[in-house]
Amino acid sequence: MLSHRFCLYPSKTAERALNRHMALCRWLYNRLLSELNLVREKGMRLRDTQALIVDLKKHEKPELNEVHSRVLQMVSSGRTFVLLLG
């Protein structure tokens, strides 16, 4: 298997934007985790957490609109931090 590794050196502006997106993803992950712990006995599923993201974007944390929707979906499935760390 052929693979390539690249080093990126973002500008200060891009670095601030990336850090902000990471902070928003971290907040969303923790918020969804607390919601899942509260309603675990009710049988909440993945699509329910994705519906909750829409409500959070509209009412509680409109800054989530800055982050691409696919990234937020990956946060709800728990795969984001595996990709970032792995």
N, C-alpha and C positions, 0 to 999 in steps of 0.2 A: 504494500500500500504506500503510495506516494503522499507525503504531507509537507507542508511548508509552514514555517513559523515567521511571523512578522512582528517587529517592534514598532509601536506607534508612539509618537511624541505629540500629544495634543497641545494646542495652544492653551493659555491660561483660561480663556473664555470657554473653550470646549471642555477643559478639565473641570471647571466649576459646574457646567451643565451635566456632565457625567456624574459628578458627586451628588448633585441635587437629585438626579434620577435614581441613583442608588439609595439615597435617603428615603425617597418616596416609596420605592420598592420594599425597603426594609420596614417602613411604617405599615404598608399594606399587608405584608406577610404576617407581621405581629398582630394586626387587627383581625385578619382572617383566622389566624390561629386561635385567638381569644373567642371569636364567634363560634368556631367549630367546637371548642371545648364547652361552650355554654349550651349548644344545641345538639351535641353528639347523640343523646338518647332519642332525638326526634328524627334521626336518619338523614342528616344533610348530605347532599351529594355535590360533586364537582360543579355541575351546572348551576346549583343553588349558590355556590360561592361566586361564580361568574356573574350571576344576576345581582349579587350583593355589591360587586365592584361597580356596576352601573349606578346603583343607589348612592354609593359612597362618592363617586365622581360628581354626581349632581348635587348632593346635599351637604355632605360632611367635609369633603376634601377636593374642591374643584381643581387644585393643582395637579391632580392625577391626570388631567387632560394633557399635560405636557409630555407624558410618557406614552409611547406607542401601545396600542391596545393589545397587541400580541405579547408584549413584554409583561403586561399586567396579567394576562391569561396564564403565562408561564409561572408567574409568582403564585397564582392561585393553585396551580398544580404542584407546586413545590420544587420545580425543576430549575428555577433560576439560580439558586445558590449553588447547586451542583455544577451548573455550567460556569459560574463565575470562579468557583474554587477548584474545579476539576480540570 
